[in-house]
Amino acid sequence: MKKLFIVIISLILLSSCSTTKEAKSARAELRKEKNLIEQGQVKNAVETRRYIIKLNRLYFSYGGMADLIPRANFIIIDGEKAIISTAYLGRQYDIKLIAGINMRGKADDYALTNNISKGSFDIKMKVNNGGSNAFDVYLNISKSGYCTVSVSSLKIDNIRYAGYLVPIPGVTNTSLEEGNKI
């Protein structure tokens, strides 16, 4: 009776150990698949120039840092259009005090470099609103979506930010001749 009890308990223990190992491997595969999907979305967003960079950290030129609110500090690139809305703390070369950068403009001189060895994208662009305001923006986007941003202008000192990329969902255009298919 004791032997039968030991055999049954050992079978139950073996089956429970094997199922947790299978569950762990299934979860690991699911995580890998999710990361690949996210990397594909980041790559597609960068290549189509449709993304939002939510900035959550500002780095001072003298070594300090400040945490930012991502919903209030962002850079939007939608094709040729660009919107910059960020806080600014640093040296300025203008009569008026500058506490933030708020600009709607056009992304000119957009240069995308794919760094395959590091698995990242380097983007250089000039955001111009047609007036005297123009900002040079340098982006480094990792394949996971983490971003470092550097913004400079004639009126402000170079400032660095860190954040993450959020793809803008694509809009599918249906022609009027086709109509809505049901």
N, C-alpha and C positions, 0 to 999 in steps of 0.2 A: 504494500500500500504506500509505504514511504517512497519507494522507487518510482511508482507511478505519479505520485504528487510532485516529485522533483523533476521528472521528465516533462510534465505538463507546464510547470512553472518556467522551466528553461526554454521550452518552445514559445511560450508567451513573451518572455524577455527577448528572445532572438527576433521574433516577428516585430516587436515594438521598436527595437534598435534599427532594424532594416528599413522600416517605414519612415523613421525620422531622417535617416540618411538620404532616402529618395526624396523626401519633402525638401530637405535642404538643397539638394542639387537642382530640384525643380525651381525653387525660389531663386537660386543663383542664375539659372538660365533665364528666368523671367526678368531679373534685374539687368542682365546683359542685353537682352532684347530691348528693354525700355531705354537703356542708355544709347543703343544704336539708333533707335527711333528719334530720340532727342538730338543726337548729333546730326542726323539727316535733316531735321527741321532747322537747326542752326545753320547748317551749310546752305540749305535752300533759301533761307531768309537773307543771308549775307549775299548770295549770288544774285538774288532778285531785287536787292536793295529795299526790302520791306521789313523793318524791325524797329523795336523800341529798346533803348538801353536805359534801364532803371538804375540810377546812381545811388549807392547806399553808403559811400565813404569818400571823404575829401582829404587829400594829403597836402599839408602845408609845405612850402619850399624849405623851411627851416627844420623839418623833421616831425612835426606833430601831425595829428589826424583828428577828424571830427566825423561822427556818424550823421548821416543824412536820412531824410524821410524819402523813400523811393518814389512814392506817388507824386511828390512835389518836385523832384529833381530827376530830369530825364532828358534824353536826346532821341528824337524821332526822325528816322530816315524812311521816306516813302517815295521811292523813285527819285525824281529831281528835287522834291520838296524836303526841307529840313527844318526842324524846330528844336531849339535849345532852350531849356529852362533849368538853370542850376544856381546854386548859391555860390558866392565868391567871397573869399577872405584872402587878402594878399595885397601886394603893392599895386598901385594904380598910377597911371600917367595922364590923368585928366583932372579938370577943375572940379567936376561933379563927383561926389562920392558914389562908388559902385558897390552895391551889396549883393547883386545877383545878375545873372545873364539871362535875359528873356529876348529871344529873337526868332522870328519866322523868316526864312529865306530860301535860297536855292543852293543845293549842294553842287558847287563847281569843282573842277579838277579832281574828280573822284578817282582814286587809284587803289585798286584791290590787289594785294599780293597774298598768294596762298603759300604759307610756309609748311610744306609737307613734313619735314623732319621734326618740327615742333608740334605739328598738328594744330596750327592756329592760322588766323587771318590777320593781316596788317592792312589797315585802311588809312589813307591820307586824303583829306578833302578840305576845301575852303568853303565855308558857309557865308554867303553874302546876301544882304537884303536889298541891294541896289543903291544904297546910300554909302556913307563913309564907314559903316560898321561891317567888318569882315573878321571872321575868326578862322584860324587854322586849327583843325581838329584831327588828332591822330588816335586811331583806335587799334587795340590789339585784342582780338576775340579768340578765346580758346575753343576747341571743338565741343566742350561741354556747355559753353555759353557764358563763362566768366569773362569779364571785360575790364581792361584798363584804358582810361581815356586821358588824353592830354589836350588842353585847350589853351590857345595863346592868341594875342591880338596886340595891336600897337598901343592900346589904352590900358591893358592889364598885363601883369606878369604871367608867366607860364604856370598853370595850375593842373594838378593831376587828380583824377577820380578813379574809383573802382565800382563796379556794378555787375549786372547780369543782363543778358540779352533775352528779349521776349519777342518771338516772331509775330508779325501781323498776319492774321489769316488772309489767304488769297480770296479775291472776289472773282467769281466766275461771271462773265458777261454772257447773257443769252440774247441772241438777236431777236428782233421783233417778228421777223418772218417765220421763225420756227415756232414761236409761241411756247407756252408751258406744256411740257409733255407729262402726261399722267400715267 
